[in-house]
Amino acid sequence: MQANAYSQYALKDLHQAIDLMDRKISYSTTLEAFDSQTAREAHLRKLSSKRAALVKSALTLAALGVRCDPRFLPRSFIHVVQDEGVSVPEGSAVAEGTETRKPSGRRSKRR
């Protein structure tokens, strides 16, 4: 039985694989010991090409209309929202400085 390649779960798996490749690349650049600089560059080139293939597959699935929950996106795909675009609505309680109060009455038990 073959799974549907165009499912949201396939896209989620691709995102997890991309995140894993990002972590491997980060580990290889900072902590992993290599015999020479050329060996390090060859290993990083290999990991980068694997990651590029995964990214291409994920973008293809997204272009076909497959949706995935944004919380499963790889950390490298998440863009930081700049402070310039963030604004507080004028009618909010935080902007006006008013406090919200809890109801003071007792709750009755259901029977």
Gaussian input, Z-matrix of N, CA and C with variables (Angstrom, degrees):
# hf/3-21g

backbone

0 1
 N
 C     1     B1
 C     2     B2     1     A1
 N     3     B3     2     A2     1     D1
 C     4     B4     3     A3     2     D2
 C     5     B5     4     A4     3     D3
 N     6     B6     5     A5     4     D4
 C     7     B7     6     A6     5     D5
 C     8     B8     7     A7     6     D6
 N     9     B9     8     A8     7     D7
 C    10    B10     9     A9     8     D8
 C    11    B11    10    A10     9     D9
 N    12    B12    11    A11    10    D10
 C    13    B13    12    A12    11    D11
 C    14    B14    13    A13    12    D12
 N    15    B15    14    A14    13    D13
 C    16    B16    15    A15    14    D14
 C    17    B17    16    A16    15    D15
 N    18    B18    17    A17    16    D16
 C    19    B19    18    A18    17    D17
 C    20    B20    19    A19    18    D18
 N    21    B21    20    A20    19    D19
 C    22    B22    21    A21    20    D20
 C    23    B23    22    A22    21    D21
 N    24    B24    23    A23    22    D22
 C    25    B25    24    A24    23    D23
 C    26    B26    25    A25    24    D24
 N    27    B27    26    A26    25    D25
 C    28    B28    27    A27    26    D26
 C    29    B29    28    A28    27    D27
 N    30    B30    29    A29    28    D28
 C    31    B31    30    A30    29    D29
 C    32    B32    31    A31    30    D30
 N    33    B33    32    A32    31    D31
 C    34    B34    33    A33    32    D32
 C    35    B35    34    A34    33    D33
 N    36    B36    35    A35    34    D34
 C    37    B37    36    A36    35    D35
 C    38    B38    37    A37    36    D36
 N    39    B39    38    A38    37    D37
 C    40    B40    39    A39    38    D38
 C    41    B41    40    A40    39    D39
 N    42    B42    41    A41    40    D40
 C    43    B43    42    A42    41    D41
 C    44    B44    43    A43    42    D42
 N    45    B45    44    A44    43    D43
 C    46    B46    45    A45    44    D44
 C    47    B47    46    A46    45    D45
 N    48    B48    47    A47    46    D46
 C    49    B49    48    A48    47    D47
 C    50    B50    49    A49    48    D48
 N    51    B51    50    A50    49    D49
 C    52    B52    51    A51    50    D50
 C    53    B53    52    A52    51    D51
 N    54    B54    53    A53    52    D52
 C    55    B55    54    A54    53    D53
 C    56    B56    55    A55    54    D54
 N    57    B57    56    A56    55    D55
 C    58    B58    57    A57    56    D56
 C    59    B59    58    A58    57    D57
 N    60    B60    59    A59    58    D58
 C    61    B61    60    A60    59    D59
 C    62    B62    61    A61    60    D60
 N    63    B63    62    A62    61    D61
 C    64    B64    63    A63    62    D62
 C    65    B65    64    A64    63    D63
 N    66    B66    65    A65    64    D64
 C    67    B67    66    A66    65    D65
 C    68    B68    67    A67    66    D66
 N    69    B69    68    A68    67    D67
 C    70    B70    69    A69    68    D68
 C    71    B71    70    A70    69    D69
 N    72    B72    71    A71    70    D70
 C    73    B73    72    A72    71    D71
 C    74    B74    73    A73    72    D72
 N    75    B75    74    A74    73    D73
 C    76    B76    75    A75    74    D74
 C    77    B77    76    A76    75    D75
 N    78    B78    77    A77    76    D76
 C    79    B79    78    A78    77    D77
 C    80    B80    79    A79    78    D78
 N    81    B81    80    A80    79    D79
 C    82    B82    81    A81    80    D80
 C    83    B83    82    A82    81    D81
 N    84    B84    83    A83    82    D82
 C    85    B85    84    A84    83    D83
 C    86    B86    85    A85    84    D84
 N    87    B87    86    A86    85    D85
 C    88    B88    87    A87    86    D86
 C    89    B89    88    A88    87    D87
 N    90    B90    89    A89    88    D88
 C    91    B91    90    A90    89    D89
 C    92    B92    91    A91    90    D90
 N    93    B93    92    A92    91    D91
 C    94    B94    93    A93    92    D92
 C    95    B95    94    A94    93    D93
 N    96    B96    95    A95    94    D94
 C    97    B97    96    A96    95    D95
 C    98    B98    97    A97    96    D96
 N    99    B99    98    A98    97    D97
 C   100   B100    99    A99    98    D98
 C   101   B101   100   A100    99    D99
 N   102   B102   101   A101   100   D100
 C   103   B103   102   A102   101   D101
 C   104   B104   103   A103   102   D102
 N   105   B105   104   A104   103   D103
 C   106   B106   105   A105   104   D104
 C   107   B107   106   A106   105   D105
 N   108   B108   107   A107   106   D106
 C   109   B109   108   A108   107   D107
 C   110   B110   109   A109   108   D108
 N   111   B111   110   A110   109   D109
 C   112   B112   111   A111   110   D110
 C   113   B113   112   A112   111   D111
 N   114   B114   113   A113   112   D112
 C   115   B115   114   A114   113   D113
 C   116   B116   115   A115   114   D114
 N   117   B117   116   A116   115   D115
 C   118   B118   117   A117   116   D116
 C   119   B119   118   A118   117   D117
 N   120   B120   119   A119   118   D118
 C   121   B121   120   A120   119   D119
 C   122   B122   121   A121   120   D120
 N   123   B123   122   A122   121   D121
 C   124   B124   123   A123   122   D122
 C   125   B125   124   A124   123   D123
 N   126   B126   125   A125   124   D124
 C   127   B127   126   A126   125   D125
 C   128   B128   127   A127   126   D126
 N   129   B129   128   A128   127   D127
 C   130   B130   129   A129   128   D128
 C   131   B131   130   A130   129   D129
 N   132   B132   131   A131   130   D130
 C   133   B133   132   A132   131   D131
 C   134   B134   133   A133   132   D132
 N   135   B135   134   A134   133   D133
 C   136   B136   135   A135   134   D134
 C   137   B137   136   A136   135   D135
 N   138   B138   137   A137   136   D136
 C   139   B139   138   A138   137   D137
 C   140   B140   139   A139   138   D138
 N   141   B141   140   A140   139   D139
 C   142   B142   141   A141   140   D140
 C   143   B143   142   A142   141   D141
 N   144   B144   143   A143   142   D142
 C   145   B145   144   A144   143   D143
 C   146   B146   145   A145   144   D144
 N   147   B147   146   A146   145   D145
 C   148   B148   147   A147   146   D146
 C   149   B149   148   A148   147   D147
 N   150   B150   149   A149   148   D148
 C   151   B151   150   A150   149   D149
 C   152   B152   151   A151   150   D150
 N   153   B153   152   A152   151   D151
 C   154   B154   153   A153   152   D152
 C   155   B155   154   A154   153   D153
 N   156   B156   155   A155   154   D154
 C   157   B157   156   A156   155   D155
 C   158   B158   157   A157   156   D156
 N   159   B159   158   A158   157   D157
 C   160   B160   159   A159   158   D158
 C   161   B161   160   A160   159   D159
 N   162   B162   161   A161   160   D160
 C   163   B163   162   A162   161   D161
 C   164   B164   163   A163   162   D162
 N   165   B165   164   A164   163   D163
 C   166   B166   165   A165   164   D164
 C   167   B167   166   A166   165   D165
 N   168   B168   167   A167   166   D166
 C   169   B169   168   A168   167   D167
 C   170   B170   169   A169   168   D168
 N   171   B171   170   A170   169   D169
 C   172   B172   171   A171   170   D170
 C   173   B173   172   A172   171   D171
 N   174   B174   173   A173   172   D172
 C   175   B175   174   A174   173   D173
 C   176   B176   175   A175   174   D174
 N   177   B177   176   A176   175   D175
 C   178   B178   177   A177   176   D176
 C   179   B179   178   A178   177   D177
 N   180   B180   179   A179   178   D178
 C   181   B181   180   A180   179   D179
 C   182   B182   181   A181   180   D180
 N   183   B183   182   A182   181   D181
 C   184   B184   183   A183   182   D182
 C   185   B185   184   A184   183   D183
 N   186   B186   185   A185   184   D184
 C   187   B187   186   A186   185   D185
 C   188   B188   187   A187   186   D186
 N   189   B189   188   A188   187   D187
 C   190   B190   189   A189   188   D188
 C   191   B191   190   A190   189   D189
 N   192   B192   191   A191   190   D190
 C   193   B193   192   A192   191   D191
 C   194   B194   193   A193   192   D192
 N   195   B195   194   A194   193   D193
 C   196   B196   195   A195   194   D194
 C   197   B197   196   A196   195   D195
 N   198   B198   197   A197   196   D196
 C   199   B199   198   A198   197   D197
 C   200   B200   199   A199   198   D198
 N   201   B201   200   A200   199   D199
 C   202   B202   201   A201   200   D200
 C   203   B203   202   A202   201   D201
 N   204   B204   203   A203   202   D202
 C   205   B205   204   A204   203   D203
 C   206   B206   205   A205   204   D204
 N   207   B207   206   A206   205   D205
 C   208   B208   207   A207   206   D206
 C   209   B209   208   A208   207   D207
 N   210   B210   209   A209   208   D208
 C   211   B211   210   A210   209   D209
 C   212   B212   211   A211   210   D210
 N   213   B213   212   A212   211   D211
 C   214   B214   213   A213   212   D212
 C   215   B215   214   A214   213   D213
 N   216   B216   215   A215   214   D214
 C   217   B217   216   A216   215   D215
 C   218   B218   217   A217   216   D216
 N   219   B219   218   A218   217   D217
 C   220   B220   219   A219   218   D218
 C   221   B221   220   A220   219   D219
 N   222   B222   221   A221   220   D220
 C   223   B223   222   A222   221   D221
 C   224   B224   223   A223   222   D222
 N   225   B225   224   A224   223   D223
 C   226   B226   225   A225   224   D224
 C   227   B227   226   A226   225   D225
 N   228   B228   227   A227   226   D226
 C   229   B229   228   A228   227   D227
 C   230   B230   229   A229   228   D228
 N   231   B231   230   A230   229   D229
 C   232   B232   231   A231   230   D230
 C   233   B233   232   A232   231   D231
 N   234   B234   233   A233   232   D232
 C   235   B235   234   A234   233   D233
 C   236   B236   235   A235   234   D234
 N   237   B237   236   A236   235   D235
 C   238   B238   237   A237   236   D236
 C   239   B239   238   A238   237   D237
 N   240   B240   239   A239   238   D238
 C   241   B241   240   A240   239   D239
 C   242   B242   241   A241   240   D240
 N   243   B243   242   A242   241   D241
 C   244   B244   243   A243   242   D242
 C   245   B245   244   A244   243   D243
 N   246   B246   245   A245   244   D244
 C   247   B247   246   A246   245   D245
 C   248   B248   247   A247   246   D246
 N   249   B249   248   A248   247   D247
 C   250   B250   249   A249   248   D248
 C   251   B251   250   A250   249   D249
 N   252   B252   251   A251   250   D250
 C   253   B253   252   A252   251   D251
 C   254   B254   253   A253   252   D252
 N   255   B255   254   A254   253   D253
 C   256   B256   255   A255   254   D254
 C   257   B257   256   A256   255   D255
 N   258   B258   257   A257   256   D256
 C   259   B259   258   A258   257   D257
 C   260   B260   259   A259   258   D258
 N   261   B261   260   A260   259   D259
 C   262   B262   261   A261   260   D260
 C   263   B263   262   A262   261   D261
 N   264   B264   263   A263   262   D262
 C   265   B265   264   A264   263   D263
 C   266   B266   265   A265   264   D264
 N   267   B267   266   A266   265   D265
 C   268   B268   267   A267   266   D266
 C   269   B269   268   A268   267   D267
 N   270   B270   269   A269   268   D268
 C   271   B271   270   A270   269   D269
 C   272   B272   271   A271   270   D270
 N   273   B273   272   A272   271   D271
 C   274   B274   273   A273   272   D272
 C   275   B275   274   A274   273   D273
 N   276   B276   275   A275   274   D274
 C   277   B277   276   A276   275   D275
 C   278   B278   277   A277   276   D276
 N   279   B279   278   A278   277   D277
 C   280   B280   279   A279   278   D278
 C   281   B281   280   A280   279   D279
 N   282   B282   281   A281   280   D280
 C   283   B283   282   A282   281   D281
 C   284   B284   283   A283   282   D282
 N   285   B285   284   A284   283   D283
 C   286   B286   285   A285   284   D284
 C   287   B287   286   A286   285   D285
 N   288   B288   287   A287   286   D286
 C   289   B289   288   A288   287   D287
 C   290   B290   289   A289   288   D288
 N   291   B291   290   A290   289   D289
 C   292   B292   291   A291   290   D290
 C   293   B293   292   A292   291   D291
 N   294   B294   293   A293   292   D292
 C   295   B295   294   A294   293   D293
 C   296   B296   295   A295   294   D294
 N   297   B297   296   A296   295   D295
 C   298   B298   297   A297   296   D296
 C   299   B299   298   A298   297   D297
 N   300   B300   299   A299   298   D298
 C   301   B301   300   A300   299   D299
 C   302   B302   301   A301   300   D300
 N   303   B303   302   A302   301   D301
 C   304   B304   303   A303   302   D302
 C   305   B305   304   A304   303   D303
 N   306   B306   305   A305   304   D304
 C   307   B307   306   A306   305   D305
 C   308   B308   307   A307   306   D306
 N   309   B309   308   A308   307   D307
 C   310   B310   309   A309   308   D308
 C   311   B311   310   A310   309   D309
 N   312   B312   311   A311   310   D310
 C   313   B313   312   A312   311   D311
 C   314   B314   313   A313   312   D312
 N   315   B315   314   A314   313   D313
 C   316   B316   315   A315   314   D314
 C   317   B317   316   A316   315   D315
 N   318   B318   317   A317   316   D316
 C   319   B319   318   A318   317   D317
 C   320   B320   319   A319   318   D318
 N   321   B321   320   A320   319   D319
 C   322   B322   321   A321   320   D320
 C   323   B323   322   A322   321   D321
 N   324   B324   323   A323   322   D322
 C   325   B325   324   A324   323   D323
 C   326   B326   325   A325   324   D324
 N   327   B327   326   A326   325   D325
 C   328   B328   327   A327   326   D326
 C   329   B329   328   A328   327   D327
 N   330   B330   329   A329   328   D328
 C   331   B331   330   A330   329   D329
 C   332   B332   331   A331   330   D330

   B1=1.4532
   B2=1.5232
   B3=1.2967
   B4=1.4455
   B5=1.5268
   B6=1.3230
   B7=1.4560
   B8=1.5222
   B9=1.3086
   B10=1.4481
   B11=1.5279
   B12=1.3108
   B13=1.4616
   B14=1.5183
   B15=1.3216
   B16=1.4507
   B17=1.5255
   B18=1.3038
   B19=1.4588
   B20=1.5283
   B21=1.3075
   B22=1.4634
   B23=1.5184
   B24=1.3194
   B25=1.4653
   B26=1.5241
   B27=1.3208
   B28=1.4661
   B29=1.5241
   B30=1.3287
   B31=1.4631
   B32=1.5255
   B33=1.3221
   B34=1.4647
   B35=1.5256
   B36=1.3301
   B37=1.4611
   B38=1.5253
   B39=1.3331
   B40=1.4608
   B41=1.5222
   B42=1.3197
   B43=1.4650
   B44=1.5215
   B45=1.3203
   B46=1.4616
   B47=1.5227
   B48=1.3300
   B49=1.4606
   B50=1.5299
   B51=1.3372
   B52=1.4605
   B53=1.5183
   B54=1.3210
   B55=1.4560
   B56=1.5307
   B57=1.3339
   B58=1.4590
   B59=1.5205
   B60=1.3201
   B61=1.4680
   B62=1.5287
   B63=1.3330
   B64=1.4659
   B65=1.5244
   B66=1.3297
   B67=1.4654
   B68=1.5240
   B69=1.3396
   B70=1.4680
   B71=1.5230
   B72=1.3226
   B73=1.4647
   B74=1.5225
   B75=1.3108
   B76=1.4612
   B77=1.5297
   B78=1.3220
   B79=1.4597
   B80=1.5274
   B81=1.3243
   B82=1.4639
   B83=1.5220
   B84=1.3188
   B85=1.4628
   B86=1.5166
   B87=1.3312
   B88=1.4627
   B89=1.5329
   B90=1.3055
   B91=1.4619
   B92=1.5228
   B93=1.3158
   B94=1.4535
   B95=1.5293
   B96=1.3431
   B97=1.4606
   B98=1.5266
   B99=1.3434
   B100=1.4594
   B101=1.5213
   B102=1.3417
   B103=1.4536
   B104=1.5251
   B105=1.3182
   B106=1.4632
   B107=1.5238
   B108=1.3022
   B109=1.4602
   B110=1.5306
   B111=1.3168
   B112=1.4626
   B113=1.5288
   B114=1.3399
   B115=1.4623
   B116=1.5269
   B117=1.3453
   B118=1.4695
   B119=1.5244
   B120=1.3234
   B121=1.4605
   B122=1.5279
   B123=1.3279
   B124=1.4659
   B125=1.5261
   B126=1.3233
   B127=1.4658
   B128=1.5292
   B129=1.3285
   B130=1.4678
   B131=1.5252
   B132=1.3357
   B133=1.4546
   B134=1.5259
   B135=1.3343
   B136=1.4667
   B137=1.5284
   B138=1.3356
   B139=1.4621
   B140=1.5270
   B141=1.3254
   B142=1.4657
   B143=1.5184
   B144=1.3274
   B145=1.4643
   B146=1.5325
   B147=1.3414
   B148=1.4687
   B149=1.5193
   B150=1.3339
   B151=1.4608
   B152=1.5272
   B153=1.3272
   B154=1.4619
   B155=1.5320
   B156=1.3291
   B157=1.4715
   B158=1.5220
   B159=1.3293
   B160=1.4650
   B161=1.5287
   B162=1.3218
   B163=1.4691
   B164=1.5202
   B165=1.3220
   B166=1.4603
   B167=1.5256
   B168=1.3325
   B169=1.4663
   B170=1.5220
   B171=1.3321
   B172=1.4620
   B173=1.5254
   B174=1.3244
   B175=1.4559
   B176=1.5239
   B177=1.3289
   B178=1.4564
   B179=1.5232
   B180=1.3327
   B181=1.4676
   B182=1.5252
   B183=1.3221
   B184=1.4645
   B185=1.5283
   B186=1.3263
   B187=1.4627
   B188=1.5263
   B189=1.3379
   B190=1.4635
   B191=1.5249
   B192=1.3374
   B193=1.4534
   B194=1.5109
   B195=1.3149
   B196=1.4678
   B197=1.5166
   B198=1.3059
   B199=1.4629
   B200=1.5194
   B201=1.3217
   B202=1.4627
   B203=1.5232
   B204=1.3057
   B205=1.4510
   B206=1.5346
   B207=1.3331
   B208=1.4696
   B209=1.5239
   B210=1.3217
   B211=1.4623
   B212=1.5262
   B213=1.3260
   B214=1.4564
   B215=1.5228
   B216=1.3206
   B217=1.4548
   B218=1.5221
   B219=1.3242
   B220=1.4679
   B221=1.5194
   B222=1.3116
   B223=1.4606
   B224=1.5237
   B225=1.3154
   B226=1.4661
   B227=1.5241
   B228=1.3219
   B229=1.4649
   B230=1.5209
   B231=1.3167
   B232=1.4592
   B233=1.5236
   B234=1.3296
   B235=1.4537
   B236=1.5187
   B237=1.3131
   B238=1.4581
   B239=1.5210
   B240=1.3212
   B241=1.4570
   B242=1.5178
   B243=1.3134
   B244=1.4544
   B245=1.5232
   B246=1.3244
   B247=1.4566
   B248=1.5258
   B249=1.3141
   B250=1.4579
   B251=1.5207
   B252=1.3111
   B253=1.4516
   B254=1.5144
   B255=1.3289
   B256=1.4545
   B257=1.5174
   B258=1.3301
   B259=1.4517
   B260=1.5185
   B261=1.3166
   B262=1.4568
   B263=1.5197
   B264=1.3349
   B265=1.4627
   B266=1.5236
   B267=1.3209
   B268=1.4650
   B269=1.5165
   B270=1.2981
   B271=1.4475
   B272=1.5237
   B273=1.3154
   B274=1.4604
   B275=1.5207
   B276=1.3141
   B277=1.4607
   B278=1.5198
   B279=1.3133
   B280=1.4581
   B281=1.5188
   B282=1.3171
   B283=1.4535
   B284=1.5244
   B285=1.3331
   B286=1.4569
   B287=1.5199
   B288=1.3219
   B289=1.4496
   B290=1.5193
   B291=1.3138
   B292=1.4556
   B293=1.5181
   B294=1.2920
   B295=1.4549
   B296=1.5214
   B297=1.3110
   B298=1.4577
   B299=1.5134
   B300=1.3280
   B301=1.4519
   B302=1.5088
   B303=1.3181
   B304=1.4492
   B305=1.5285
   B306=1.3181
   B307=1.4634
   B308=1.5258
   B309=1.3316
   B310=1.4570
   B311=1.5295
   B312=1.3230
   B313=1.4601
   B314=1.5357
   B315=1.3325
   B316=1.4629
   B317=1.5109
   B318=1.2896
   B319=1.4512
   B320=1.5241
   B321=1.3043
   B322=1.4594
   B323=1.5242
   B324=1.3212
   B325=1.4596
   B326=1.5194
   B327=1.3082
   B328=1.4625
   B329=1.5152
   B330=1.2887
   B331=1.4709
   B332=1.4656
   A1=108.61
   A2=116.77
   A3=121.87
   A4=109.45
   A5=115.85
   A6=120.63
   A7=109.64
   A8=116.27
   A9=121.73
   A10=108.85
   A11=117.32
   A12=121.77
   A13=112.03
   A14=117.53
   A15=121.16
   A16=111.63
   A17=117.95
   A18=120.37
   A19=110.45
   A20=114.07
   A21=119.65
   A22=110.86
   A23=116.98
   A24=120.41
   A25=110.97
   A26=117.46
   A27=120.71
   A28=109.68
   A29=116.67
   A30=120.54
   A31=110.40
   A32=116.95
   A33=120.58
   A34=109.99
   A35=117.71
   A36=121.25
   A37=111.48
   A38=116.55
   A39=119.76
   A40=111.56
   A41=116.54
   A42=120.32
   A43=110.95
   A44=117.48
   A45=120.30
   A46=111.06
   A47=117.41
   A48=120.84
   A49=111.04
   A50=117.23
   A51=120.81
   A52=110.14
   A53=116.91
   A54=120.84
   A55=110.61
   A56=117.13
   A57=121.05
   A58=110.82
   A59=117.75
   A60=121.13
   A61=110.52
   A62=117.34
   A63=120.49
   A64=110.95
   A65=115.92
   A66=119.62
   A67=111.31
   A68=117.54
   A69=120.83
   A70=110.96
   A71=116.36
   A72=120.17
   A73=110.14
   A74=116.61
   A75=120.77
   A76=111.12
   A77=116.83
   A78=121.00
   A79=110.83
   A80=116.37
   A81=120.24
   A82=112.02
   A83=117.24
   A84=119.52
   A85=112.71
   A86=117.84
   A87=118.46
   A88=114.19
   A89=119.02
   A90=120.34
   A91=116.28
   A92=118.07
   A93=120.02
   A94=111.22
   A95=115.04
   A96=120.97
   A97=109.75
   A98=115.61
   A99=122.46
   A100=108.75
   A101=115.90
   A102=120.80
   A103=111.82
   A104=116.07
   A105=120.05
   A106=109.68
   A107=113.93
   A108=119.77
   A109=110.70
   A110=117.30
   A111=119.98
   A112=111.14
   A113=116.89
   A114=120.07
   A115=110.75
   A116=115.79
   A117=120.44
   A118=110.61
   A119=116.60
   A120=120.59
   A121=111.74
   A122=117.15
   A123=120.45
   A124=110.27
   A125=117.05
   A126=120.86
   A127=110.43
   A128=116.87
   A129=120.02
   A130=111.51
   A131=117.26
   A132=120.80
   A133=110.57
   A134=116.32
   A135=121.37
   A136=111.18
   A137=116.58
   A138=120.34
   A139=111.57
   A140=116.59
   A141=120.19
   A142=111.73
   A143=117.00
   A144=118.84
   A145=110.96
   A146=117.35
   A147=120.23
   A148=110.49
   A149=116.30
   A150=120.63
   A151=110.38
   A152=116.92
   A153=120.56
   A154=111.05
   A155=116.88
   A156=119.76
   A157=110.87
   A158=117.06
   A159=120.91
   A160=111.07
   A161=116.66
   A162=120.90
   A163=109.90
   A164=117.25
   A165=120.68
   A166=110.71
   A167=116.91
   A168=120.78
   A169=111.24
   A170=116.69
   A171=120.46
   A172=111.07
   A173=117.16
   A174=120.05
   A175=111.52
   A176=117.06
   A177=120.71
   A178=110.69
   A179=116.49
   A180=119.61
   A181=111.06
   A182=116.73
   A183=119.92
   A184=110.45
   A185=117.31
   A186=120.62
   A187=111.49
   A188=117.07
   A189=120.80
   A190=112.26
   A191=116.76
   A192=119.97
   A193=114.66
   A194=118.23
   A195=120.73
   A196=107.60
   A197=116.13
   A198=121.95
   A199=110.34
   A200=115.23
   A201=121.52
   A202=107.79
   A203=115.73
   A204=121.15
   A205=109.16
   A206=118.90
   A207=120.79
   A208=113.88
   A209=118.32
   A210=118.62
   A211=112.11
   A212=118.00
   A213=121.46
   A214=112.66
   A215=117.95
   A216=120.63
   A217=110.53
   A218=117.57
   A219=119.42
   A220=110.47
   A221=115.62
   A222=119.45
   A223=111.84
   A224=117.49
   A225=120.14
   A226=111.72
   A227=118.61
   A228=122.17
   A229=112.22
   A230=118.24
   A231=121.81
   A232=108.91
   A233=115.56
   A234=121.06
   A235=109.00
   A236=115.68
   A237=120.98
   A238=108.64
   A239=115.54
   A240=120.46
   A241=107.73
   A242=115.82
   A243=120.24
   A244=109.91
   A245=116.10
   A246=121.42
   A247=112.80
   A248=117.55
   A249=120.04
   A250=112.52
   A251=117.50
   A252=121.75
   A253=113.42
   A254=118.29
   A255=121.70
   A256=109.14
   A257=116.90
   A258=120.86
   A259=108.98
   A260=115.87
   A261=121.64
   A262=108.19
   A263=118.25
   A264=119.96
   A265=111.19
   A266=115.94
   A267=120.33
   A268=113.16
   A269=119.17
   A270=121.73
   A271=114.49
   A272=118.29
   A273=118.95
   A274=111.06
   A275=115.88
   A276=121.53
   A277=111.01
   A278=117.92
   A279=120.91
   A280=110.09
   A281=116.94
   A282=120.65
   A283=111.45
   A284=117.91
   A285=121.26
   A286=112.39
   A287=117.47
   A288=120.29
   A289=113.47
   A290=119.32
   A291=121.08
   A292=109.73
   A293=115.54
   A294=121.05
   A295=109.61
   A296=115.53
   A297=119.97
   A298=107.52
   A299=116.86
   A300=121.37
   A301=109.91
   A302=114.93
   A303=120.77
   A304=108.04
   A305=117.46
   A306=119.12
   A307=109.53
   A308=116.03
   A309=120.40
   A310=113.14
   A311=117.65
   A312=119.62
   A313=112.59
   A314=114.78
   A315=120.11
   A316=109.73
   A317=114.85
   A318=119.66
   A319=108.81
   A320=115.01
   A321=118.33
   A322=109.53
   A323=115.53
   A324=120.04
   A325=109.55
   A326=115.08
   A327=120.64
   A328=108.44
   A329=114.46
   A330=118.46
   A331=111.40
   D1=123.57
   D2=-177.61
   D3=-99.84
   D4=137.12
   D5=178.91
   D6=-77.01
   D7=154.11
   D8=177.52
   D9=-71.14
   D10=122.56
   D11=-178.08
   D12=-74.30
   D13=-13.02
   D14=-177.39
   D15=-105.62
   D16=35.81
   D17=-178.76
   D18=-103.10
   D19=164.39
   D20=178.47
   D21=-67.42
   D22=-25.54
   D23=179.88
   D24=-73.48
   D25=-33.68
   D26=175.68
   D27=-65.84
   D28=-40.13
   D29=178.36
   D30=-67.00
   D31=-39.15
   D32=177.48
   D33=-62.76
   D34=-42.21
   D35=178.01
   D36=-63.51
   D37=-39.56
   D38=176.47
   D39=-63.21
   D40=-41.27
   D41=178.43
   D42=-63.80
   D43=-39.60
   D44=177.59
   D45=-66.33
   D46=-38.32
   D47=178.23
   D48=-66.79
   D49=-37.53
   D50=176.95
   D51=-64.72
   D52=-42.55
   D53=178.47
   D54=-62.50
   D55=-40.09
   D56=177.06
   D57=-63.11
   D58=-43.15
   D59=178.13
   D60=-63.11
   D61=-38.93
   D62=176.92
   D63=-60.36
   D64=-42.91
   D65=179.47
   D66=-67.28
   D67=-38.26
   D68=177.61
   D69=-64.65
   D70=-41.54
   D71=178.84
   D72=-64.25
   D73=-42.68
   D74=179.28
   D75=-63.14
   D76=-43.16
   D77=178.67
   D78=-64.20
   D79=-41.16
   D80=-178.24
   D81=-66.92
   D82=-34.29
   D83=-179.47
   D84=-77.88
   D85=-26.69
   D86=-174.23
   D87=-107.53
   D88=-45.38
   D89=-168.53
   D90=-111.18
   D91=-29.43
   D92=-173.97
   D93=-72.70
   D94=137.33
   D95=-179.72
   D96=-93.04
   D97=134.16
   D98=178.21
   D99=-123.87
   D100=158.78
   D101=179.33
   D102=-70.15
   D103=-36.86
   D104=-178.68
   D105=-146.83
   D106=168.71
   D107=178.93
   D108=-68.78
   D109=-32.60
   D110=179.08
   D111=-68.19
   D112=-34.70
   D113=176.54
   D114=-66.21
   D115=-39.41
   D116=177.33
   D117=-63.27
   D118=-45.77
   D119=-179.42
   D120=-64.46
   D121=-38.14
   D122=178.98
   D123=-66.25
   D124=-41.34
   D125=179.38
   D126=-66.11
   D127=-43.15
   D128=179.06
   D129=-66.17
   D130=-35.76
   D131=177.34
   D132=-64.83
   D133=-40.14
   D134=178.25
   D135=-63.67
   D136=-46.30
   D137=178.94
   D138=-65.11
   D139=-38.89
   D140=179.93
   D141=-66.03
   D142=-37.27
   D143=179.35
   D144=-69.83
   D145=-36.28
   D146=174.94
   D147=-63.98
   D148=-42.25
   D149=-179.83
   D150=-65.07
   D151=-40.36
   D152=-179.77
   D153=-62.88
   D154=-38.33
   D155=177.78
   D156=-65.89
   D157=-39.56
   D158=178.46
   D159=-66.61
   D160=-41.23
   D161=179.17
   D162=-63.96
   D163=-41.43
   D164=179.16
   D165=-62.08
   D166=-42.20
   D167=178.38
   D168=-64.74
   D169=-42.28
   D170=179.97
   D171=-64.97
   D172=-41.41
   D173=178.96
   D174=-67.57
   D175=-34.16
   D176=177.08
   D177=-64.89
   D178=-45.00
   D179=177.79
   D180=-62.74
   D181=-40.77
   D182=179.20
   D183=-65.22
   D184=-36.35
   D185=178.78
   D186=-69.36
   D187=-27.35
   D188=177.58
   D189=-77.58
   D190=-6.00
   D191=176.42
   D192=102.80
   D193=6.83
   D194=177.93
   D195=-75.11
   D196=127.32
   D197=-179.20
   D198=-104.46
   D199=146.98
   D200=178.69
   D201=-138.12
   D202=149.17
   D203=178.88
   D204=-62.32
   D205=131.20
   D206=-177.30
   D207=-61.85
   D208=-20.09
   D209=179.93
   D210=-72.51
   D211=-12.48
   D212=178.30
   D213=-95.64
   D214=3.68
   D215=178.30
   D216=-66.58
   D217=146.05
   D218=174.72
   D219=-63.77
   D220=153.55
   D221=-178.04
   D222=-61.94
   D223=-28.56
   D224=179.63
   D225=-74.50
   D226=-17.40
   D227=178.86
   D228=-87.72
   D229=-19.44
   D230=-176.14
   D231=-81.58
   D232=123.44
   D233=-179.35
   D234=-97.53
   D235=137.48
   D236=179.44
   D237=-75.03
   D238=130.30
   D239=178.70
   D240=-77.37
   D241=127.57
   D242=-179.11
   D243=-76.37
   D244=151.21
   D245=-177.59
   D246=-65.74
   D247=-21.80
   D248=-178.64
   D249=-64.79
   D250=-35.71
   D251=-176.07
   D252=-83.74
   D253=-11.48
   D254=-177.21
   D255=-89.05
   D256=128.03
   D257=177.15
   D258=-139.69
   D259=152.65
   D260=179.51
   D261=-95.06
   D262=130.32
   D263=177.37
   D264=-60.30
   D265=146.69
   D266=-175.19
   D267=-68.05
   D268=-31.33
   D269=-175.26
   D270=-89.81
   D271=7.30
   D272=-176.34
   D273=-78.94
   D274=155.29
   D275=-178.61
   D276=-68.92
   D277=-30.49
   D278=-179.66
   D279=-69.20
   D280=-39.69
   D281=-179.22
   D282=-68.71
   D283=-33.54
   D284=-178.29
   D285=-83.74
   D286=-17.28
   D287=179.63
   D288=84.53
   D289=11.91
   D290=179.06
   D291=-85.64
   D292=153.56
   D293=179.37
   D294=-101.61
   D295=150.59
   D296=174.48
   D297=-97.47
   D298=143.08
   D299=-177.51
   D300=-116.17
   D301=148.23
   D302=175.37
   D303=-85.04
   D304=150.49
   D305=176.19
   D306=-64.73
   D307=139.51
   D308=-174.48
   D309=-90.39
   D310=-9.11
   D311=-177.02
   D312=-78.23
   D313=158.40
   D314=177.58
   D315=-79.27
   D316=151.80
   D317=176.56
   D318=-92.01
   D319=140.92
   D320=176.91
   D321=-94.12
   D322=148.07
   D323=-179.61
   D324=-81.93
   D325=146.38
   D326=174.22
   D327=-84.79
   D328=144.22
   D329=179.18
   D330=-117.01

